[in-house]
Amino acid sequence: MRGTVLLPEKVADEGIDLLKKLDYEVRFGRGLDKETLIEDLQGCIAVIIRVARIDEEVFERCPDLKVVAKHGAGYDSIDITAARELGRRVVFAPTANSLSVAEHTMALILACAKKLNLMGSEYSKGNYQIKDKILANEISGKVLGLIGLGRIGNMVARMAHFGFGMNIIAFDPYLPKNKKIEGVTIVESREELLKTSDFISIHIPVTNETKKSIGADELKMMKKSAYLINVARGNVVDEKALIESLQKGDIAGAGLDVTDPEPATADNPLFRLKNVIITPHCAAASEEAMARMVTDSVRGIDDVLNGRIPEFPVV
């Protein structure tokens, strides 16, 4: 055996099979609390994580740990500074789930436009006539504003424009100047996007700058008929402000795959709002994406441990 790799969370069988094929021992974790994770990591040279947190203490108390692989694109649950200072490597799988997340974004946009939450809820109560009292909307010809135009944002833009006839505008301060993307109009300010979009979809990572960057002021800029879609991270949005905005009818609704905190507690008002579609951070969890994420993670680990340059390094 070439060493032990910890799997503290469920992953697709393809990843387990690949680890064994590459002659690694697989250890399955017993839980995600810090002490259990540290105990399970003893003697392990690598770990593949989904939502588990790897902080400085975990690195320090697990001297055998050489590589942390993030099963997906967002690695905010890993202390990258500590990894760099302690000489540990971190890899991730930034492209593996892009298609699945983009499709989920479109599903949320359509669910909001067609008012599926309200329609299903009322119909289950015997209110068949809800279809005449509340009308759905078409998305063709509507303006979709994308905050962030990375891999997922680009996929959403193509699906929405070429597949559904939506008009796409985007704001991304990190795009190269004069960047042109077919079917997308780049706007100069986030304010312009907020004020003119019928649907606003967030595709940015969590940083000190972006944390709660969509708050009460930003929500007030939106049209009353507009919907907010968030498949990125829950704490990019000020959830308290969003709930107030939805309850008062300041915006038409929201499609959310993420919350703050996560998982959401049972008493979260978002669960009781009929103008909200909420899913349990499952946008990336298609069968196909789950297989790609874990196999990309395994290949990253194997590259590092064999002295090769991984395709997707973080540090």
DOFITOR-797904 format. One record per residue (C-alpha): residue number from 1; residue in one letter; chain; x, y, z. Coordinates in nm, 3 decimals. Layout:
N
   k r c    east   north      up
 NUM a A       X       Y       Z
...
END
This chain:
315
   k r c    east   north      up
   1 m A   0.000   0.000   0.000
   2 r A   0.118   0.351  -0.084
   3 g A  -0.050   0.512   0.215
   4 t A  -0.390   0.572   0.369
   5 v A  -0.647   0.823   0.241
   6 l A  -0.932   0.930   0.469
   7 l A  -1.285   0.970   0.334
   8 p A  -1.474   1.142   0.618
   9 e A  -1.785   1.193   0.401
  10 k A  -1.977   0.996   0.140
  11 v A  -1.823   1.004  -0.206
  12 a A  -1.904   0.826  -0.531
  13 d A  -1.784   0.469  -0.569
  14 e A  -1.572   0.570  -0.868
  15 g A  -1.334   0.753  -0.634
  16 i A  -1.304   0.463  -0.393
  17 d A  -1.238   0.226  -0.680
  18 l A  -0.971   0.457  -0.824
  19 l A  -0.793   0.489  -0.488
  20 k A  -0.777   0.111  -0.456
  21 k A  -0.662   0.074  -0.816
  22 l A  -0.377   0.317  -0.742
  23 d A  -0.287   0.102  -0.438
  24 y A  -0.400   0.337  -0.158
  25 e A  -0.567   0.213   0.156
  26 v A  -0.908   0.371   0.208
  27 r A  -1.021   0.470   0.557
  28 f A  -1.381   0.576   0.613
  29 g A  -1.440   0.851   0.869
  30 r A  -1.667   0.836   1.172
  31 g A  -1.779   1.198   1.187
  32 l A  -1.697   1.559   1.106
  33 d A  -1.648   1.712   1.450
  34 k A  -1.290   1.827   1.492
  35 e A  -1.174   1.574   1.750
  36 t A  -1.316   1.278   1.558
  37 l A  -1.166   1.408   1.234
  38 i A  -0.824   1.448   1.395
  39 e A  -0.838   1.098   1.540
  40 d A  -0.939   0.951   1.204
  41 l A  -0.660   1.141   1.027
  42 q A  -0.382   0.987   1.234
  43 g A  -0.157   0.793   0.999
  44 c A  -0.333   0.927   0.688
  45 i A  -0.131   1.095   0.415
  46 a A  -0.432   1.251   0.241
  47 v A  -0.798   1.337   0.288
  48 i A  -1.084   1.418   0.052
  49 i A  -1.334   1.659   0.204
  50 r A  -1.673   1.792   0.101
  51 v A  -1.793   2.015   0.389
  52 a A  -1.546   1.910   0.661
  53 r A  -1.329   2.191   0.796
  54 i A  -0.951   2.166   0.799
  55 d A  -0.801   2.444   1.010
  56 e A  -0.457   2.514   1.153
  57 e A  -0.512   2.289   1.454
  58 v A  -0.607   1.995   1.234
  59 f A  -0.293   2.043   1.025
  60 e A  -0.072   2.073   1.335
  61 r A  -0.214   1.765   1.507
  62 c A  -0.201   1.548   1.194
  63 p A   0.169   1.540   1.106
  64 d A   0.132   1.264   0.845
  65 l A  -0.122   1.462   0.643
  66 k A   0.043   1.576   0.322
  67 v A  -0.248   1.658   0.090
  68 v A  -0.602   1.788   0.136
  69 a A  -0.827   1.748  -0.167
  70 k A  -1.144   1.959  -0.186
  71 h A  -1.426   1.765  -0.346
  72 g A  -1.550   2.061  -0.552
  73 a A  -1.469   2.422  -0.635
  74 g A  -1.502   2.617  -0.308
  75 y A  -1.218   2.564  -0.062
  76 d A  -1.315   2.824   0.200
  77 s A  -1.341   2.544   0.460
  78 i A  -0.963   2.491   0.444
  79 d A  -0.712   2.719   0.617
  80 i A  -0.496   2.788   0.313
  81 t A  -0.258   3.015   0.504
  82 a A  -0.186   2.739   0.757
  83 a A  -0.141   2.484   0.480
  84 r A   0.114   2.705   0.308
  85 e A   0.304   2.783   0.629
  86 l A   0.315   2.417   0.734
  87 g A   0.415   2.290   0.393
  88 r A   0.095   2.097   0.322
  89 r A  -0.060   2.075  -0.023
  90 v A  -0.419   2.150  -0.121
  91 v A  -0.585   2.054  -0.448
  92 f A  -0.942   2.100  -0.566
  93 a A  -1.184   2.010  -0.848
  94 p A  -1.303   2.342  -0.992
  95 t A  -1.445   2.216  -1.322
  96 a A  -1.608   1.892  -1.216
  97 n A  -1.941   2.032  -1.097
  98 s A  -1.979   2.340  -1.320
  99 l A  -2.235   2.184  -1.552
 100 s A  -2.445   2.045  -1.269
 101 v A  -2.450   2.379  -1.083
 102 a A  -2.535   2.570  -1.402
 103 e A  -2.826   2.336  -1.472
 104 h A  -2.948   2.373  -1.113
 105 t A  -2.934   2.751  -1.153
 106 m A  -3.160   2.727  -1.457
 107 a A  -3.393   2.496  -1.264
 108 l A  -3.426   2.756  -0.987
 109 i A  -3.486   3.036  -1.238
 110 l A  -3.762   2.834  -1.404
 111 a A  -3.910   2.724  -1.071
 112 c A  -3.933   3.088  -0.960
 113 a A  -4.080   3.207  -1.289
 114 k A  -4.339   2.930  -1.295
 115 k A  -4.410   2.977  -0.921
 116 l A  -4.379   2.604  -0.866
 117 n A  -4.354   2.628  -0.487
 118 l A  -4.683   2.816  -0.457
 119 m A  -4.860   2.613  -0.725
 120 g A  -4.762   2.280  -0.573
 121 s A  -4.845   2.388  -0.219
 122 e A  -5.190   2.521  -0.308
 123 y A  -5.277   2.229  -0.533
 124 s A  -5.192   1.984  -0.251
 125 k A  -5.454   2.166  -0.039
 126 g A  -5.721   2.115  -0.305
 127 n A  -5.689   2.461  -0.456
 128 y A  -5.699   2.366  -0.823
 129 q A  -5.810   2.717  -0.919
 130 i A  -5.475   2.865  -0.810
 131 k A  -5.376   2.833  -1.178
 132 d A  -5.627   3.105  -1.267
 133 k A  -5.565   3.330  -0.968
 134 i A  -5.185   3.343  -0.992
 135 l A  -5.018   3.337  -1.332
 136 a A  -4.668   3.216  -1.404
 137 n A  -4.412   3.408  -1.609
 138 e A  -4.207   3.325  -1.916
 139 i A  -3.832   3.377  -1.901
 140 s A  -3.773   3.434  -2.272
 141 g A  -3.691   3.800  -2.328
 142 k A  -3.630   3.864  -1.959
 143 v A  -3.302   4.010  -1.830
 144 l A  -3.077   3.775  -1.636
 145 g A  -2.806   3.955  -1.440
 146 l A  -2.504   3.748  -1.346
 147 i A  -2.284   3.859  -1.058
 148 g A  -1.964   3.675  -1.144
 149 l A  -1.878   3.535  -1.484
 150 g A  -1.645   3.246  -1.415
 151 r A  -1.691   2.888  -1.535
 152 i A  -2.040   2.845  -1.391
 153 g A  -2.154   3.196  -1.479
 154 n A  -2.047   3.143  -1.838
 155 m A  -2.237   2.814  -1.860
 156 v A  -2.550   2.973  -1.716
 157 a A  -2.519   3.260  -1.966
 158 r A  -2.503   3.020  -2.260
 159 m A  -2.794   2.807  -2.137
 160 a A  -3.013   3.105  -2.057
 161 h A  -2.940   3.302  -2.376
 162 f A  -2.911   3.037  -2.643
 163 g A  -3.149   2.789  -2.480
 164 f A  -3.421   3.014  -2.339
 165 g A  -3.381   3.346  -2.521
 166 m A  -3.296   3.549  -2.211
 167 n A  -3.103   3.874  -2.235
 168 i A  -2.783   3.839  -2.033
 169 i A  -2.597   4.114  -1.851
 170 a A  -2.304   4.051  -1.619
 171 f A  -2.088   4.229  -1.368
 172 d A  -1.746   4.091  -1.284
 173 p A  -1.467   4.333  -1.185
 174 y A  -1.206   4.062  -1.246
 175 l A  -1.284   4.022  -1.615
 176 p A  -1.013   4.156  -1.847
 177 k A  -1.098   4.497  -1.990
 178 n A  -1.279   4.489  -2.323
 179 k A  -1.359   4.120  -2.271
 180 k A  -1.635   4.014  -2.508
 181 i A  -1.854   3.708  -2.456
 182 e A  -2.112   3.609  -2.712
 183 g A  -2.464   3.674  -2.591
 184 v A  -2.349   3.867  -2.281
 185 t A  -2.345   4.243  -2.218
 186 i A  -2.087   4.342  -1.956
 187 v A  -2.211   4.627  -1.736
 188 e A  -1.987   4.875  -1.558
 189 s A  -2.144   4.856  -1.214
 190 r A  -2.324   4.612  -0.990
 191 e A  -2.584   4.883  -0.923
 192 e A  -2.682   4.890  -1.290
 193 l A  -2.723   4.513  -1.289
 194 l A  -2.933   4.515  -0.971
 195 k A  -3.167   4.783  -1.101
 196 t A  -3.229   4.639  -1.448
 197 s A  -3.240   4.259  -1.404
 198 d A  -3.551   4.043  -1.383
 199 f A  -3.345   3.760  -1.235
 200 i A  -3.015   3.804  -1.052
 201 s A  -2.791   3.501  -1.014
 202 i A  -2.484   3.499  -0.788
 203 h A  -2.168   3.317  -0.895
 204 i A  -1.888   3.452  -0.676
 205 p A  -1.673   3.299  -0.400
 206 v A  -1.679   3.405  -0.036
 207 t A  -1.407   3.657   0.047
 208 n A  -1.382   3.941   0.297
 209 e A  -1.507   4.169   0.020
 210 t A  -1.802   3.954  -0.090
 211 k A  -1.930   3.838   0.249
 212 k A  -2.285   3.978   0.291
 213 s A  -2.223   4.193  -0.014
 214 i A  -2.590   4.153  -0.111
 215 g A  -2.765   4.327   0.177
 216 a A  -3.058   4.555   0.244
 217 d A  -2.930   4.837   0.022
 218 e A  -2.867   4.605  -0.272
 219 l A  -3.205   4.433  -0.236
 220 k A  -3.379   4.772  -0.238
 221 m A  -3.223   4.843  -0.578
 222 m A  -3.390   4.538  -0.732
 223 k A  -3.722   4.550  -0.915
 224 k A  -4.024   4.440  -0.713
 225 s A  -4.082   4.181  -0.984
 226 a A  -3.725   4.045  -0.968
 227 y A  -3.595   3.718  -0.825
 228 l A  -3.265   3.651  -0.650
 229 i A  -3.091   3.320  -0.728
 230 n A  -2.801   3.202  -0.511
 231 v A  -2.611   2.879  -0.576
 232 a A  -2.277   3.018  -0.455
 233 r A  -2.243   3.054  -0.077
 234 g A  -2.508   3.152   0.175
 235 n A  -2.303   3.420   0.349
 236 v A  -2.258   3.619   0.029
 237 v A  -2.613   3.737   0.106
 238 d A  -2.731   3.906   0.426
 239 e A  -2.997   3.646   0.499
 240 k A  -3.184   3.857   0.756
 241 a A  -3.217   4.139   0.504
 242 l A  -3.327   3.893   0.234
 243 i A  -3.599   3.744   0.456
 244 e A  -3.731   4.092   0.540
 245 s A  -3.730   4.187   0.173
 246 l A  -3.920   3.872   0.077
 247 q A  -4.172   3.908   0.359
 248 k A  -4.246   4.270   0.266
 249 g A  -4.271   4.192  -0.105
 250 d A  -3.984   4.422  -0.195
 251 i A  -3.870   4.152  -0.442
 252 a A  -4.079   3.881  -0.603
 253 g A  -3.895   3.581  -0.464
 254 a A  -3.576   3.381  -0.440
 255 g A  -3.428   3.051  -0.553
 256 l A  -3.167   2.934  -0.302
 257 d A  -2.938   2.634  -0.287
 258 v A  -2.738   2.780   0.002
 259 t A  -2.815   2.943   0.336
 260 d A  -2.635   3.111   0.623
 261 p A  -2.578   2.921   0.847
 262 e A  -2.578   2.587   0.675
 263 p A  -2.760   2.362   0.712
 264 a A  -3.053   2.590   0.779
 265 t A  -3.237   2.532   1.105
 266 a A  -3.596   2.406   1.097
 267 d A  -3.729   2.742   1.221
 268 n A  -3.573   2.937   0.932
 269 p A  -3.849   3.159   0.784
 270 l A  -3.727   3.079   0.432
 271 f A  -3.891   2.737   0.459
 272 r A  -4.232   2.894   0.514
 273 l A  -4.223   3.154   0.237
 274 k A  -4.417   3.047  -0.071
 275 n A  -4.216   3.280  -0.293
 276 v A  -3.894   3.092  -0.209
 277 i A  -3.759   2.774  -0.368
 278 i A  -3.493   2.629  -0.137
 279 t A  -3.276   2.322  -0.189
 280 p A  -3.015   2.167   0.045
 281 h A  -2.688   2.276  -0.122
 282 c A  -2.733   2.000  -0.378
 283 a A  -2.663   2.190  -0.702
 284 a A  -2.333   2.011  -0.749
 285 a A  -2.462   1.671  -0.641
 286 s A  -2.561   1.508  -0.968
 287 e A  -2.446   1.150  -1.020
 288 e A  -2.215   1.263  -1.297
 289 a A  -2.063   1.555  -1.107
 290 m A  -2.011   1.350  -0.792
 291 a A  -1.809   1.098  -0.992
 292 r A  -1.602   1.372  -1.158
 293 m A  -1.534   1.557  -0.831
 294 v A  -1.399   1.257  -0.644
 295 t A  -1.194   1.120  -0.933
 296 d A  -1.042   1.466  -0.994
 297 s A  -0.963   1.479  -0.620
 298 v A  -0.797   1.139  -0.627
 299 r A  -0.587   1.231  -0.930
 300 g A  -0.477   1.553  -0.759
 301 i A  -0.368   1.360  -0.450
 302 d A  -0.183   1.102  -0.657
 303 d A  -0.006   1.372  -0.860
 304 v A   0.120   1.549  -0.547
 305 l A   0.233   1.230  -0.375
 306 n A   0.422   1.121  -0.685
 307 g A   0.599   1.452  -0.743
 308 r A   0.387   1.557  -1.041
 309 i A   0.227   1.898  -1.086
 310 p A  -0.148   1.856  -1.018
 311 e A  -0.392   1.995  -1.271
 312 f A  -0.579   2.198  -1.007
 313 p A  -0.347   2.308  -0.725
 314 v A  -0.442   2.559  -0.455
 315 v A  -0.111   2.552  -0.264
END
